[in-house]
Amino acid sequence: MTDNRKIDPETGTETTGHSWDGIEELNTPLPRWWLWTFYATIVWGVIYTILYPAWPMVSGATAGLLGYSTRGEVAAEIARVDLSNADLTESLVNVDLGVLKDNDELHRFAVQAGRSVFAANCSQCHGAGAGGVVASGYPNLLDDDWLWGGTMEDIAYTVRHGIRNEEDDDARFSEMPPFDWMENAELDAVAHFVRSLSGLDHNEAAAQAGAEVFADNCTSCHGEKGLGDREIGAPNLADAIWLRGGSHGAILRQLNAPRMGVMPPWQARLGEAEVRAVTAYVHGLGGGEAAVGDFDDMPAD
């Protein structure tokens, strides 16, 4: 048998037989340590696919002999944290929300837990900073303007039951009728009057005419001075805070075809502890109000 191997005279290494522009490729063997490492990774890969979830199947994947699951690991970690906070969670569920702030440790726990609940469930509509989205009618939770009240109990009720949804019979509900049956001149006058309530630019003559139309059609919900009614969720029109925008055009659009948002109920999804936690967080963002009885304990000026 003829030996066709060719040895490079300079290095004494066998060549592969390939040559480019007179340059021959050497058949340099891989280092043994590299080869053994490579073989070890192959063996480890086979063992791994046997022990851990690996191979995709028709309706799932192989579970592995160890039965390991990243979801199970996360669930175990959540359970561990829940167990460590069990006493605080139980206290949060049972505490009177009106006095929650009196317990510094429990209040801090509620606010920090509520921050996480808000980020996971509420920020999609109200924004990461809770500033709301005027274009979409998502309320700003940082100001002190509340359609249904801003005490801890008021906020908790809204979180539990939501607004204008079909899932909860106790959901808050309000409805503004369309006034498209009015003459355009009347609608225009009302828009000027509404802007005048907040001291915004308006046509004074039109506003005076709009005051009469407003008195005849709008005061039953918004009040004679346009201050609203929290019992029925009628907004305050005199504070220059707008859910759908306060421009003349935006007010006209709302008069002609009122847009009303929907908030889902969160009681069943979150549970009472998380409802109270996110309530504490929202209340502390800057716009929360004290309960009526709390003012009795405030020092006099």
C-alpha positions, 0 to 999 in steps of 0.5 A: 500500500502506497503511503501518500502522506506528505510532510512539510519540510519546514515544520515536519507536520503532515499536510492535508493536501490542500494548496492555495497559491503554493501555500499548503495547509498543515494537518496540525492535530488538536491539543489533547486537553482541548479534545478531552474537554470537547468529549466531556461537554458531549457527555455532559450534554447527553446527561443533561438532556436525561436529567433536565427538561430538554427535548420538545415533543408534540404537546410539551417537552421531556420532563427529565429524571429530576423533574426540575422546573423553572416555574416550580422554582419561582413558585417555591421562591414566592411561597418562601417570601409569602411565608416570611411575610405571613404575619404582616400580610395577615395584619394588612388584611385585618387592619382598619385602612383608616389607621394603617399609617399609624403602624409604620412597619405595616404601612411600609410593607403595604406601600412596597408590596403595592408598588410591585402590584401596581407595576404588574397590573396597573401601570399598563393603563395609568402609566409607570409613574401613575400620571395617567394618559389624557388621550385615552382617558386613564386618570392621573393618580398623582393629583388630588382630583377624584371622581369617587373619592380619594380616601383609603376606603374609597380607593380600595372599593374602586380597586376591588370592584372597578368601574363600569364593568360587567364582571362585578355587580358592585362596580361603580357606575356613572353615565353621561348622556350625549347632548348631540340633540342640542343646537351647535350654538348651544353646545359651543356656548356650554363649552365656553361656560365650562372653560370659564369655570376653570378660568380658562380662555373663553368668549364671555358672551358665549359663556353667559349664554352657556350658563343658562343651558348648563343650568337647565341640563347639567347641574343635576349631576355637576352641581350649580357651580360645576363642582361635581358629585362624588356619589355618582362619579360626576367630575368637578368641572371647575378645577382645570383637571381634565380626564379627556382634555380641556380644550374647547374642541375636546369639551365639544367632543365629550358633549356630543359623544361622551367617552367613558372608560372601564376599569376591571374589578381586581378583588378576585385577581389580586386578593384582599391583601394585594388590594389593600397594598396597592391602595396604600401605594396609590394613596401615598402617591400624592393625591390621597385624601384623609378620611373625614373623621381624620380631620378631627385629629389635626392640630389647629393653626 
